[in-house]
Amino acid sequence: MADYQQHHQAEKNLGRPSTSQVLAVVTLLPVGGVLLCLAGLTLAGSLIGLALTTPLFVVFSPVLVPAVLTICLAVVGFLTSGAFGITALSSLSWLINYTRRMSGSMPEQLDQAKRHVQETAGHLGHKARETGRKTQDVMRP
């Protein structure tokens, strides 16, 4: 019997809003109304301002259009310059990190390069001596 009464009471309260819902509506209705009025005032002010400034834009457009284009090009130039600078810094950062990582295997590569340079220098020295001797032999009568 108690279950039936609770179920019947729940069905009766189903159509009624809770007190928190009533408080939310009572609180938010004036706030929404005020914000709607402010939006309307802002729209009216914008339309009045546009109506007043449109003739000025038409009269001064030969001056304003080149000025706006110049300012836009200057801003684009600064932004492009900054982008190139950031790209350069990130490239240098990557290069520095890459060389730091490679420094572990660098001594082996440096030793191999030194040996190769020494062998080439020795070979060139030998060739230079041979060429010098041949030149002296040709120059002697």
N, CA, C and O atoms as CSV, one atom per row, in Angstrom:
chain,resi,resn,atom,element,x,y,z
A,1,MET,N,N,0.805,-1.171,0.000
A,1,MET,CA,C,0.000,0.000,0.000
A,1,MET,C,C,0.870,1.267,0.000
A,1,MET,O,O,0.527,2.256,-0.647
A,2,ALA,N,N,1.990,1.233,0.723
A,2,ALA,CA,C,2.876,2.394,0.786
A,2,ALA,C,C,3.504,2.654,-0.582
A,2,ALA,O,O,3.676,3.804,-0.987
A,3,ASP,N,N,3.842,1.582,-1.284
A,3,ASP,CA,C,4.411,1.749,-2.624
A,3,ASP,C,C,3.420,2.428,-3.554
A,3,ASP,O,O,3.810,3.259,-4.375
A,4,TYR,N,N,2.154,2.088,-3.436
A,4,TYR,CA,C,1.120,2.672,-4.282
A,4,TYR,C,C,0.995,4.164,-3.993
A,4,TYR,O,O,0.848,4.962,-4.919
A,5,GLN,N,N,1.052,4.550,-2.715
A,5,GLN,CA,C,0.911,5.955,-2.354
A,5,GLN,C,C,2.112,6.764,-2.852
A,5,GLN,O,O,1.947,7.883,-3.338
A,6,GLN,N,N,3.333,6.193,-2.729
A,6,GLN,CA,C,4.524,6.885,-3.225
A,6,GLN,C,C,4.466,7.045,-4.735
A,6,GLN,O,O,4.826,8.098,-5.262
A,7,HIS,N,N,4.012,5.996,-5.444
A,7,HIS,CA,C,3.906,6.042,-6.898
A,7,HIS,C,C,2.862,7.071,-7.307
A,7,HIS,O,O,3.077,7.830,-8.252
A,8,HIS,N,N,1.723,7.104,-6.599
A,8,HIS,CA,C,0.652,8.046,-6.900
A,8,HIS,C,C,1.133,9.480,-6.633
A,8,HIS,O,O,0.819,10.384,-7.408
A,9,GLN,N,N,1.899,9.703,-5.534
A,9,GLN,CA,C,2.428,11.022,-5.204
A,9,GLN,C,C,3.440,11.468,-6.257
A,9,GLN,O,O,3.461,12.642,-6.628
A,10,ALA,N,N,4.289,10.543,-6.751
A,10,ALA,CA,C,5.280,10.870,-7.771
A,10,ALA,C,C,4.601,11.268,-9.065
A,10,ALA,O,O,5.088,12.154,-9.767
A,11,GLU,N,N,3.471,10.623,-9.403
A,11,GLU,CA,C,2.744,10.971,-10.618
A,11,GLU,C,C,2.125,12.346,-10.492
A,11,GLU,O,O,2.038,13.069,-11.485
A,12,LYS,N,N,1.689,12.733,-9.297
A,12,LYS,CA,C,1.104,14.046,-9.104
A,12,LYS,C,C,2.175,15.141,-9.247
A,12,LYS,O,O,1.914,16.195,-9.828
A,13,ASN,N,N,3.384,14.886,-8.714
A,13,ASN,CA,C,4.466,15.874,-8.756
A,13,ASN,C,C,5.164,15.918,-10.117
A,13,ASN,O,O,5.996,16.792,-10.358
A,14,LEU,N,N,4.835,14.994,-10.992
A,14,LEU,CA,C,5.517,14.917,-12.281
A,14,LEU,C,C,5.269,16.169,-13.115
A,14,LEU,O,O,6.175,16.621,-13.814
A,15,GLY,N,N,4.089,16.733,-13.062
A,15,GLY,CA,C,3.762,17.899,-13.871
A,15,GLY,C,C,4.241,19.200,-13.263
A,15,GLY,O,O,4.297,20.206,-13.970
A,16,ARG,N,N,4.590,19.232,-11.983
A,16,ARG,CA,C,4.985,20.457,-11.304
A,16,ARG,C,C,6.501,20.661,-11.396
A,16,ARG,O,O,7.269,19.704,-11.298
A,17,PRO,N,N,6.923,21.916,-11.584
A,17,PRO,CA,C,8.369,22.177,-11.537
A,17,PRO,C,C,8.856,22.188,-10.095
A,17,PRO,O,O,8.102,22.488,-9.170
A,18,SER,N,N,10.125,21.858,-9.925
A,18,SER,CA,C,10.700,21.870,-8.578
A,18,SER,C,C,11.006,23.309,-8.172
A,18,SER,O,O,10.978,24.218,-9.003
A,19,THR,N,N,11.294,23.504,-6.905
A,19,THR,CA,C,11.578,24.856,-6.419
A,19,THR,C,C,12.866,25.407,-7.037
A,19,THR,O,O,12.967,26.608,-7.290
A,20,SER,N,N,13.841,24.544,-7.277
A,20,SER,CA,C,15.079,25.031,-7.897
A,20,SER,C,C,14.823,25.486,-9.336
A,20,SER,O,O,15.436,26.446,-9.801
A,21,GLN,N,N,13.924,24.801,-10.036
A,21,GLN,CA,C,13.589,25.223,-11.389
A,21,GLN,C,C,12.848,26.559,-11.362
A,21,GLN,O,O,13.103,27.422,-12.202
A,22,VAL,N,N,11.954,26.734,-10.426
A,22,VAL,CA,C,11.214,28.000,-10.302
A,22,VAL,C,C,12.181,29.131,-9.987
A,22,VAL,O,O,12.095,30.203,-10.586
A,23,LEU,N,N,13.110,28.904,-9.043
A,23,LEU,CA,C,14.097,29.932,-8.695
A,23,LEU,C,C,14.988,30.269,-9.887
A,23,LEU,O,O,15.324,31.435,-10.097
A,24,ALA,N,N,15.376,29.256,-10.671
A,24,ALA,CA,C,16.215,29.505,-11.840
A,24,ALA,C,C,15.483,30.386,-12.846
A,24,ALA,O,O,16.071,31.317,-13.396
A,25,VAL,N,N,14.215,30.102,-13.089
A,25,VAL,CA,C,13.439,30.910,-14.039
A,25,VAL,C,C,13.241,32.315,-13.511
A,25,VAL,O,O,13.386,33.282,-14.258
A,26,VAL,N,N,12.912,32.444,-12.229
A,26,VAL,CA,C,12.692,33.766,-11.641
A,26,VAL,C,C,13.975,34.587,-11.662
A,26,VAL,O,O,13.924,35.804,-11.838
A,27,THR,N,N,15.114,33.946,-11.486
A,27,THR,CA,C,16.396,34.666,-11.477
A,27,THR,C,C,16.860,35.003,-12.882
A,27,THR,O,O,17.319,36.117,-13.133
A,28,LEU,N,N,16.747,34.063,-13.790
A,28,LEU,CA,C,17.312,34.259,-15.123
A,28,LEU,C,C,16.413,35.052,-16.065
A,28,LEU,O,O,16.905,35.599,-17.052
A,29,LEU,N,N,15.127,35.132,-15.795
A,29,LEU,CA,C,14.218,35.876,-16.663
A,29,LEU,C,C,14.567,37.365,-16.687
A,29,LEU,O,O,14.660,37.930,-17.777
A,30,PRO,N,N,14.763,38.030,-15.549
A,30,PRO,CA,C,15.152,39.448,-15.611
A,30,PRO,C,C,16.536,39.656,-16.222
A,30,PRO,O,O,16.759,40.615,-16.961
A,31,VAL,N,N,17.464,38.748,-15.907
A,31,VAL,CA,C,18.818,38.873,-16.470
A,31,VAL,C,C,18.761,38.756,-17.988
A,31,VAL,O,O,19.392,39.538,-18.699
A,32,GLY,N,N,18.002,37.778,-18.485
A,32,GLY,CA,C,17.851,37.617,-19.935
A,32,GLY,C,C,17.183,38.815,-20.568
A,32,GLY,O,O,17.565,39.235,-21.660
A,33,GLY,N,N,16.177,39.378,-19.888
A,33,GLY,CA,C,15.499,40.564,-20.413
A,33,GLY,C,C,16.428,41.758,-20.505
A,33,GLY,O,O,16.423,42.481,-21.501
A,34,VAL,N,N,17.233,41.967,-19.461
A,34,VAL,CA,C,18.189,43.079,-19.466
A,34,VAL,C,C,19.205,42.902,-20.584
A,34,VAL,O,O,19.518,43.855,-21.298
A,35,LEU,N,N,19.723,41.682,-20.740
A,35,LEU,CA,C,20.705,41.439,-21.802
A,35,LEU,C,C,20.086,41.620,-23.189
A,35,LEU,O,O,20.746,42.112,-24.104
A,36,LEU,N,N,18.832,41.228,-23.345
A,36,LEU,CA,C,18.153,41.423,-24.622
A,36,LEU,C,C,17.972,42.906,-24.919
A,36,LEU,O,O,18.152,43.335,-26.059
A,37,CYS,N,N,17.619,43.692,-23.907
A,37,CYS,CA,C,17.507,45.142,-24.095
A,37,CYS,C,C,18.844,45.767,-24.470
A,37,CYS,O,O,18.910,46.627,-25.348
A,38,LEU,N,N,19.915,45.330,-23.799
A,38,LEU,CA,C,21.251,45.848,-24.125
A,38,LEU,C,C,21.642,45.478,-25.559
A,38,LEU,O,O,22.244,46.291,-26.261
A,39,ALA,N,N,21.305,44.262,-25.999
A,39,ALA,CA,C,21.615,43.866,-27.371
A,39,ALA,C,C,20.861,44.740,-28.362
A,39,ALA,O,O,21.412,45.143,-29.386
A,40,GLY,N,N,19.581,45.038,-28.051
A,40,GLY,CA,C,18.808,45.916,-28.933
A,40,GLY,C,C,19.382,47.315,-28.990
A,40,GLY,O,O,19.465,47.909,-30.065
A,41,LEU,N,N,19.783,47.855,-27.830
A,41,LEU,CA,C,20.400,49.186,-27.802
A,41,LEU,C,C,21.710,49.213,-28.581
A,41,LEU,O,O,22.006,50.181,-29.281
A,42,THR,N,N,22.481,48.159,-28.456
A,42,THR,CA,C,23.749,48.081,-29.191
A,42,THR,C,C,23.493,48.038,-30.690
A,42,THR,O,O,24.195,48.698,-31.456
A,43,LEU,N,N,22.500,47.272,-31.117
A,43,LEU,CA,C,22.159,47.205,-32.532
A,43,LEU,C,C,21.692,48.563,-33.036
A,43,LEU,O,O,22.099,49.002,-34.111
A,44,ALA,N,N,20.838,49.230,-32.262
A,44,ALA,CA,C,20.356,50.554,-32.671
A,44,ALA,C,C,21.507,51.546,-32.760
A,44,ALA,O,O,21.580,52.326,-33.710
A,45,GLY,N,N,22.410,51.525,-31.777
A,45,GLY,CA,C,23.568,52.419,-31.808
A,45,GLY,C,C,24.470,52.142,-32.996
A,45,GLY,O,O,24.994,53.069,-33.614
A,46,SER,N,N,24.651,50.876,-33.314
A,46,SER,CA,C,25.487,50.524,-34.467
A,46,SER,C,C,24.864,51.011,-35.762
A,46,SER,O,O,25.566,51.524,-36.634
A,47,LEU,N,N,23.562,50.857,-35.898
A,47,LEU,CA,C,22.894,51.314,-37.124
A,47,LEU,C,C,22.940,52.832,-37.250
A,47,LEU,O,O,23.143,53.355,-38.345
A,48,ILE,N,N,22.753,53.545,-36.138
A,48,ILE,CA,C,22.828,55.015,-36.175
A,48,ILE,C,C,24.247,55.453,-36.522
A,48,ILE,O,O,24.439,56.356,-37.335
A,49,GLY,N,N,25.240,54.813,-35.905
A,49,GLY,CA,C,26.635,55.148,-36.212
A,49,GLY,C,C,26.985,54.860,-37.664
A,49,GLY,O,O,27.697,55.643,-38.293
A,50,LEU,N,N,26.500,53.762,-38.201
A,50,LEU,CA,C,26.751,53.429,-39.602
A,50,LEU,C,C,26.081,54.439,-40.521
A,50,LEU,O,O,26.662,54.842,-41.528
A,51,ALA,N,N,24.853,54.854,-40.179
A,51,ALA,CA,C,24.147,55.840,-40.997
A,51,ALA,C,C,24.875,57.183,-40.990
A,51,ALA,O,O,24.885,57.887,-42.000
A,52,LEU,N,N,25.482,57.541,-39.863
A,52,LEU,CA,C,26.192,58.815,-39.783
A,52,LEU,C,C,27.566,58.764,-40.447
A,52,LEU,O,O,28.005,59.760,-41.022
A,53,THR,N,N,28.245,57.632,-40.379
A,53,THR,CA,C,29.615,57.574,-40.903
A,53,THR,C,C,29.702,57.141,-42.358
A,53,THR,O,O,30.752,57.309,-42.977
A,54,THR,N,N,28.633,56.588,-42.924
A,54,THR,CA,C,28.695,56.150,-44.324
A,54,THR,C,C,29.029,57.301,-45.262
A,54,THR,O,O,29.883,57.126,-46.131
A,55,PRO,N,N,28.396,58.482,-45.134
A,55,PRO,CA,C,28.803,59.583,-46.021
A,55,PRO,C,C,30.268,59.978,-45.841
A,55,PRO,O,O,30.941,60.331,-46.809
A,56,LEU,N,N,30.759,59.918,-44.606
A,56,LEU,CA,C,32.175,60.245,-44.383
A,56,LEU,C,C,33.088,59.230,-45.063
A,56,LEU,O,O,34.114,59.601,-45.633
A,57,PHE,N,N,32.716,57.945,-45.004
A,57,PHE,CA,C,33.518,56.923,-45.685
A,57,PHE,C,C,33.529,57.141,-47.188
A,57,PHE,O,O,34.556,56.953,-47.839
A,58,VAL,N,N,32.399,57.535,-47.736
A,58,VAL,CA,C,32.330,57.772,-49.183
A,58,VAL,C,C,33.191,58.972,-49.564
A,58,VAL,O,O,33.910,58.925,-50.562
A,59,VAL,N,N,33.124,60.049,-48.778
A,59,VAL,CA,C,33.886,61.256,-49.091
A,59,VAL,C,C,35.386,61.004,-48.938
A,59,VAL,O,O,36.174,61.427,-49.783
A,60,PHE,N,N,35.785,60.318,-47.864
A,60,PHE,CA,C,37.199,60.133,-47.575
A,60,PHE,C,C,37.772,58.818,-48.107
A,60,PHE,O,O,38.903,58.468,-47.771
A,61,SER,N,N,37.031,58.097,-48.913
A,61,SER,CA,C,37.523,56.801,-49.387
A,61,SER,C,C,38.797,56.902,-50.218
A,61,SER,O,O,39.622,55.991,-50.144
A,62,PRO,N,N,39.007,57.973,-51.017
A,62,PRO,CA,C,40.290,58.039,-51.738
A,62,PRO,C,C,41.506,58.101,-50.810
A,62,PRO,O,O,42.608,57.731,-51.216
A,63,VAL,N,N,41.322,58.558,-49.590
A,63,VAL,CA,C,42.416,58.609,-48.631
A,63,VAL,C,C,42.436,57.344,-47.777
A,63,VAL,O,O,43.504,56.814,-47.472
A,64,LEU,N,N,41.263,56.867,-47.397
A,64,LEU,CA,C,41.175,55.745,-46.464
A,64,LEU,C,C,41.613,54.419,-47.098
A,64,LEU,O,O,42.283,53.614,-46.452
A,65,VAL,N,N,41.238,54.197,-48.348
A,65,VAL,CA,C,41.557,52.909,-48.983
A,65,VAL,C,C,43.064,52.706,-49.089
A,65,VAL,O,O,43.550,51.648,-48.688
A,66,PRO,N,N,43.833,53.673,-49.613
A,66,PRO,CA,C,45.291,53.455,-49.636
A,66,PRO,C,C,45.898,53.354,-48.235
A,66,PRO,O,O,46.848,52.600,-48.019
A,67,ALA,N,N,45.348,54.112,-47.288
A,67,ALA,CA,C,45.872,54.041,-45.918
A,67,ALA,C,C,45.628,52.662,-45.323
A,67,ALA,O,O,46.516,52.094,-44.687
A,68,VAL,N,N,44.436,52.122,-45.525
A,68,VAL,CA,C,44.129,50.790,-45.004
A,68,VAL,C,C,44.994,49.744,-45.690
A,68,VAL,O,O,45.498,48.829,-45.038
A,69,LEU,N,N,45.170,49.873,-47.011
A,69,LEU,CA,C,46.031,48.923,-47.733
A,69,LEU,C,C,47.469,48.986,-47.221
A,69,LEU,O,O,48.112,47.952,-47.041
A,70,THR,N,N,47.966,50.189,-46.989
A,70,THR,CA,C,49.331,50.342,-46.480
A,70,THR,C,C,49.476,49.718,-45.100
A,70,THR,O,O,50.445,49.010,-44.828
A,71,ILE,N,N,48.517,49.981,-44.242
A,71,ILE,CA,C,48.574,49.414,-42.889
A,71,ILE,C,C,48.491,47.892,-42.945
A,71,ILE,O,O,49.224,47.202,-42.237
A,72,CYS,N,N,47.593,47.364,-43.792
A,72,CYS,CA,C,47.462,45.904,-43.910
A,72,CYS,C,C,48.750,45.275,-44.431
A,72,CYS,O,O,49.181,44.236,-43.931
A,73,LEU,N,N,49.365,45.901,-45.437
A,73,LEU,CA,C,50.625,45.365,-45.967
A,73,LEU,C,C,51.743,45.419,-44.926
A,73,LEU,O,O,52.568,44.509,-44.843
A,74,ALA,N,N,51.764,46.497,-44.131
A,74,ALA,CA,C,52.779,46.593,-43.082
A,74,ALA,C,C,52.579,45.502,-42.038
A,74,ALA,O,O,53.544,44.883,-41.589
A,75,VAL,N,N,51.328,45.266,-41.651
A,75,VAL,CA,C,51.046,44.218,-40.658
A,75,VAL,C,C,51.422,42.851,-41.222
A,75,VAL,O,O,52.020,42.034,-40.521
A,76,VAL,N,N,51.076,42.598,-42.481
A,76,VAL,CA,C,51.436,41.318,-43.105
A,76,VAL,C,C,52.955,41.168,-43.166
A,76,VAL,O,O,53.480,40.078,-42.941
A,77,GLY,N,N,53.658,42.252,-43.467
A,77,GLY,CA,C,55.121,42.205,-43.501
A,77,GLY,C,C,55.721,41.862,-42.147
A,77,GLY,O,O,56.627,41.033,-42.053
A,78,PHE,N,N,55.211,42.505,-41.093
A,78,PHE,CA,C,55.714,42.208,-39.750
A,78,PHE,C,C,55.417,40.768,-39.351
A,78,PHE,O,O,56.266,40.088,-38.775
A,79,LEU,N,N,54.213,40.309,-39.657
A,79,LEU,CA,C,53.862,38.925,-39.310
A,79,LEU,C,C,54.725,37.927,-40.089
A,79,LEU,O,O,55.168,36.919,-39.537
A,80,THR,N,N,54.958,38.209,-41.361
A,80,THR,CA,C,55.806,37.329,-42.173
A,80,THR,C,C,57.232,37.331,-41.638
A,80,THR,O,O,57.877,36.285,-41.552
A,81,SER,N,N,57.713,38.511,-41.282
A,81,SER,CA,C,59.062,38.605,-40.715
A,81,SER,C,C,59.172,37.786,-39.432
A,81,SER,O,O,60.151,37.069,-39.225
A,82,GLY,N,N,58.174,37.898,-38.584
A,82,GLY,CA,C,58.176,37.107,-37.349
A,82,GLY,C,C,58.124,35.621,-37.621
A,82,GLY,O,O,58.801,34.837,-36.954
A,83,ALA,N,N,57.312,35.223,-38.613
A,83,ALA,CA,C,57.223,33.798,-38.955
A,83,ALA,C,C,58.553,33.280,-39.474
A,83,ALA,O,O,58.974,32.179,-39.117
A,84,PHE,N,N,59.219,34.065,-40.316
A,84,PHE,CA,C,60.532,33.653,-40.815
A,84,PHE,C,C,61.548,33.575,-39.679
A,84,PHE,O,O,62.379,32.667,-39.649
A,85,GLY,N,N,61.485,34.523,-38.746
A,85,GLY,CA,C,62.404,34.492,-37.607
A,85,GLY,C,C,62.191,33.268,-36.744
A,85,GLY,O,O,63.155,32.631,-36.318
A,86,ILE,N,N,60.930,32.929,-36.481
A,86,ILE,CA,C,60.636,31.736,-35.683
A,86,ILE,C,C,61.088,30.483,-36.417
A,86,ILE,O,O,61.612,29.553,-35.804
A,87,THR,N,N,60.882,30.459,-37.733
A,87,THR,CA,C,61.328,29.314,-38.520
A,87,THR,C,C,62.845,29.170,-38.456
A,87,THR,O,O,63.362,28.063,-38.303
A,88,ALA,N,N,63.553,30.285,-38.572
A,88,ALA,CA,C,65.014,30.241,-38.506
A,88,ALA,C,C,65.489,29.763,-37.139
A,88,ALA,O,O,66.401,28.942,-37.050
A,89,LEU,N,N,64.873,30.274,-36.072
A,89,LEU,CA,C,65.278,29.852,-34.729
A,89,LEU,C,C,64.992,28.372,-34.492
A,89,LEU,O,O,65.800,27.671,-33.883
A,90,SER,N,N,63.850,27.901,-34.970
A,90,SER,CA,C,63.545,26.484,-34.765
A,90,SER,C,C,64.475,25.608,-35.594
A,90,SER,O,O,64.843,24.516,-35.160
A,91,SER,N,N,64.863,26.075,-36.790
A,91,SER,CA,C,65.816,25.311,-37.602
A,91,SER,C,C,67.177,25.241,-36.918
A,91,SER,O,O,67.809,24.186,-36.876
A,92,LEU,N,N,67.616,26.367,-36.387
A,92,LEU,CA,C,68.902,26.370,-35.682
A,92,LEU,C,C,68.847,25.495,-34.431
A,92,LEU,O,O,69.807,24.788,-34.126
A,93,SER,N,N,67.745,25.539,-33.720
A,93,SER,CA,C,67.580,24.696,-32.543
A,93,SER,C,C,67.649,23.219,-32.922
A,93,SER,O,O,68.303,22.423,-32.248
A,94,TRP,N,N,66.963,22.864,-34.013
A,94,TRP,CA,C,67.000,21.472,-34.467
A,94,TRP,C,C,68.419,21.071,-34.843
A,94,TRP,O,O,68.866,19.975,-34.505
A,95,LEU,N,N,69.138,21.962,-35.549
A,95,LEU,CA,C,70.504,21.660,-35.972
A,95,LEU,C,C,71.420,21.469,-34.768
A,95,LEU,O,O,72.255,20.565,-34.760
A,96,ILE,N,N,71.270,22.312,-33.758
A,96,ILE,CA,C,72.097,22.188,-32.550
A,96,ILE,C,C,71.798,20.876,-31.830
A,96,ILE,O,O,72.714,20.169,-31.411
A,97,ASN,N,N,70.517,20.554,-31.689
A,97,ASN,CA,C,70.150,19.286,-31.044
A,97,ASN,C,C,70.645,18.089,-31.845
A,97,ASN,O,O,71.071,17.089,-31.267
A,98,TYR,N,N,70.592,18.180,-33.159
A,98,TYR,CA,C,71.057,17.090,-34.018
A,98,TYR,C,C,72.557,16.873,-33.840
A,98,TYR,O,O,73.014,15.736,-33.725
A,99,THR,N,N,73.324,17.969,-33.816
A,99,THR,CA,C,74.774,17.814,-33.641
A,99,THR,C,C,75.111,17.312,-32.242
A,99,THR,O,O,76.078,16.571,-32.067
A,100,ARG,N,N,74.327,17.706,-31.251
A,100,ARG,CA,C,74.585,17.186,-29.897
A,100,ARG,C,C,74.331,15.689,-29.831
A,100,ARG,O,O,75.074,14.956,-29.179
A,101,ARG,N,N,73.273,15.232,-30.510
A,101,ARG,CA,C,72.991,13.793,-30.522
A,101,ARG,C,C,74.059,13.028,-31.289
A,101,ARG,O,O,74.402,11.903,-30.925
A,102,MET,N,N,74.579,13.627,-32.338
A,102,MET,CA,C,75.568,12.950,-33.169
A,102,MET,C,C,76.970,13.015,-32.553
A,102,MET,O,O,77.877,12.332,-33.029
A,103,SER,N,N,77.160,13.813,-31.515
A,103,SER,CA,C,78.498,13.974,-30.952
A,103,SER,C,C,79.023,12.669,-30.358
A,103,SER,O,O,80.236,12.508,-30.227
A,104,GLY,N,N,78.156,11.746,-30.000
A,104,GLY,CA,C,78.606,10.456,-29.481
A,104,GLY,C,C,79.343,9.649,-30.540
A,104,GLY,O,O,80.332,8.987,-30.227
A,105,SER,N,N,78.885,9.690,-31.785
A,105,SER,CA,C,79.543,8.945,-32.851
A,105,SER,C,C,80.517,9.834,-33.618
A,105,SER,O,O,81.154,9.380,-34.569
A,106,MET,N,N,80.634,11.093,-33.213
A,106,MET,CA,C,81.480,12.033,-33.931
A,106,MET,C,C,82.968,11.706,-33.821
A,106,MET,O,O,83.655,11.814,-34.836
A,107,PRO,N,N,83.515,11.321,-32.684
A,107,PRO,CA,C,84.951,11.062,-32.630
A,107,PRO,C,C,85.389,9.976,-33.620
A,107,PRO,O,O,86.448,10.101,-34.234
A,108,GLU,N,N,84.610,8.939,-33.779
A,108,GLU,CA,C,84.962,7.896,-34.742
A,108,GLU,C,C,85.000,8.460,-36.150
A,108,GLU,O,O,85.912,8.166,-36.923
A,109,GLN,N,N,84.009,9.269,-36.477
A,109,GLN,CA,C,83.961,9.856,-37.815
A,109,GLN,C,C,85.102,10.847,-38.001
A,109,GLN,O,O,85.686,10.930,-39.082
A,110,LEU,N,N,85.425,11.613,-36.931
A,110,LEU,CA,C,86.540,12.556,-37.035
A,110,LEU,C,C,87.873,11.827,-37.227
A,110,LEU,O,O,88.704,12.260,-38.025
A,111,ASP,N,N,88.079,10.730,-36.506
A,111,ASP,CA,C,89.309,9.955,-36.675
A,111,ASP,C,C,89.427,9.423,-38.093
A,111,ASP,O,O,90.498,9.467,-38.698
A,112,GLN,N,N,88.324,8.922,-38.612
A,112,GLN,CA,C,88.337,8.399,-39.975
A,112,GLN,C,C,88.616,9.531,-40.971
A,112,GLN,O,O,89.368,9.336,-41.926
A,113,ALA,N,N,88.033,10.684,-40.765
A,113,ALA,CA,C,88.272,11.818,-41.656
A,113,ALA,C,C,89.720,12.280,-41.560
A,113,ALA,O,O,90.328,12.620,-42.575
A,114,LYS,N,N,90.289,12.297,-40.335
A,114,LYS,CA,C,91.695,12.688,-40.175
A,114,LYS,C,C,92.616,11.736,-40.934
A,114,LYS,O,O,93.538,12.165,-41.628
A,115,ARG,N,N,92.352,10.436,-40.790
A,115,ARG,CA,C,93.180,9.451,-41.507
A,115,ARG,C,C,93.079,9.660,-43.013
A,115,ARG,O,O,94.083,9.608,-43.723
A,116,HIS,N,N,91.872,9.895,-43.491
A,116,HIS,CA,C,91.688,10.088,-44.921
A,116,HIS,C,C,92.423,11.337,-45.404
A,116,HIS,O,O,93.036,11.322,-46.471
A,117,VAL,N,N,92.364,12.434,-44.612
A,117,VAL,CA,C,93.071,13.663,-44.984
A,117,VAL,C,C,94.579,13.429,-44.962
A,117,VAL,O,O,95.292,13.905,-45.845
A,118,GLN,N,N,95.071,12.698,-43.956
A,118,GLN,CA,C,96.506,12.430,-43.887
A,118,GLN,C,C,96.967,11.582,-45.064
A,118,GLN,O,O,98.020,11.844,-45.646
A,119,GLU,N,N,96.185,10.569,-45.415
A,119,GLU,CA,C,96.542,9.731,-46.563
A,119,GLU,C,C,96.559,10.549,-47.842
A,119,GLU,O,O,97.464,10.411,-48.666
A,120,THR,N,N,95.545,11.409,-48.007
A,120,THR,CA,C,95.474,12.247,-49.210
A,120,THR,C,C,96.646,13.219,-49.238
A,120,THR,O,O,97.251,13.431,-50.289
A,121,ALA,N,N,96.974,13.818,-48.083
A,121,ALA,CA,C,98.102,14.746,-48.032
A,121,ALA,C,C,99.409,14.026,-48.344
A,121,ALA,O,O,100.257,14.558,-49.060
A,122,GLY,N,N,99.574,12.824,-47.812
A,122,GLY,CA,C,100.784,12.058,-48.114
A,122,GLY,C,C,100.867,11.705,-49.591
A,122,GLY,O,O,101.935,11.785,-50.199
A,123,HIS,N,N,99.738,11.315,-50.159
A,123,HIS,CA,C,99.704,10.976,-51.583
A,123,HIS,C,C,100.029,12.203,-52.433
A,123,HIS,O,O,100.797,12.116,-53.391
A,124,LEU,N,N,99.434,13.362,-52.070
A,124,LEU,CA,C,99.719,14.589,-52.811
A,124,LEU,C,C,101.171,15.003,-52.653
A,124,LEU,O,O,101.780,15.479,-53.612
A,125,GLY,N,N,101.743,14.832,-51.464
A,125,GLY,CA,C,103.161,15.155,-51.255
A,125,GLY,C,C,104.054,14.277,-52.114
A,125,GLY,O,O,105.023,14.757,-52.703
A,126,HIS,N,N,103.729,12.989,-52.187
A,126,HIS,CA,C,104.503,12.063,-53.012
A,126,HIS,C,C,104.427,12.461,-54.484
A,126,HIS,O,O,105.431,12.452,-55.196
A,127,LYS,N,N,103.209,12.812,-54.933
A,127,LYS,CA,C,103.031,13.230,-56.335
A,127,LYS,C,C,103.787,14.520,-56.595
A,127,LYS,O,O,104.377,14.679,-57.663
A,128,ALA,N,N,103.784,15.453,-55.637
A,128,ALA,CA,C,104.485,16.726,-55.825
A,128,ALA,C,C,105.988,16.488,-55.941
A,128,ALA,O,O,106.652,17.121,-56.761
A,129,ARG,N,N,106.533,15.575,-55.124
A,129,ARG,CA,C,107.969,15.263,-55.228
A,129,ARG,C,C,108.295,14.656,-56.583
A,129,ARG,O,O,109.283,15.023,-57.220
A,130,GLU,N,N,107.453,13.720,-57.017
A,130,GLU,CA,C,107.701,13.085,-58.323
A,130,GLU,C,C,107.639,14.107,-59.438
A,130,GLU,O,O,108.463,14.090,-60.353
A,131,THR,N,N,106.654,15.005,-59.363
A,131,THR,CA,C,106.531,16.035,-60.400
A,131,THR,C,C,107.733,16.968,-60.347
A,131,THR,O,O,108.233,17.383,-61.393
A,132,GLY,N,N,108.205,17.304,-59.153
A,132,GLY,CA,C,109.389,18.164,-59.022
A,132,GLY,C,C,110.619,17.495,-59.607
A,132,GLY,O,O,111.404,18.153,-60.290
A,133,ARG,N,N,110.809,16.209,-59.359
A,133,ARG,CA,C,111.956,15.484,-59.924
A,133,ARG,C,C,111.878,15.432,-61.433
A,133,ARG,O,O,112.877,15.645,-62.120
A,134,LYS,N,N,110.679,15.145,-61.958
A,134,LYS,CA,C,110.526,15.087,-63.421
A,134,LYS,C,C,110.794,16.439,-64.036
A,134,LYS,O,O,111.390,16.531,-65.109
A,135,THR,N,N,110.354,17.500,-63.357
A,135,THR,CA,C,110.604,18.843,-63.878
A,135,THR,C,C,112.091,19.149,-63.853
A,135,THR,O,O,112.607,19.749,-64.796
A,136,GLN,N,N,112.791,18.755,-62.803
A,136,GLN,CA,C,114.235,18.989,-62.735
A,136,GLN,C,C,114.939,18.165,-63.813
A,136,GLN,O,O,115.900,18.642,-64.417
A,137,ASP,N,N,114.489,16.960,-64.058
A,137,ASP,CA,C,115.112,16.117,-65.087
A,137,ASP,C,C,114.907,16.745,-66.464
A,137,ASP,O,O,115.816,16.713,-67.293
A,138,VAL,N,N,113.783,17.287,-66.708
A,138,VAL,CA,C,113.505,17.898,-68.019
A,138,VAL,C,C,114.299,19.179,-68.149
A,138,VAL,O,O,114.766,19.496,-69.242
A,139,MET,N,N,114.465,19.915,-67.087
A,139,MET,CA,C,115.170,21.212,-67.136
A,139,MET,C,C,116.670,21.016,-67.281
A,139,MET,O,O,117.342,21.921,-67.777
A,140,ARG,N,N,117.222,19.900,-66.880
A,140,ARG,CA,C,118.679,19.674,-66.983
A,140,ARG,C,C,119.004,19.294,-68.432
A,140,ARG,O,O,118.344,18.451,-69.039
A,141,PRO,N,N,119.998,19.918,-68.940
A,141,PRO,CA,C,120.368,19.588,-70.320
A,141,PRO,C,C,121.238,18.385,-70.457
A,141,PRO,O,O,121.611,18.016,-71.571
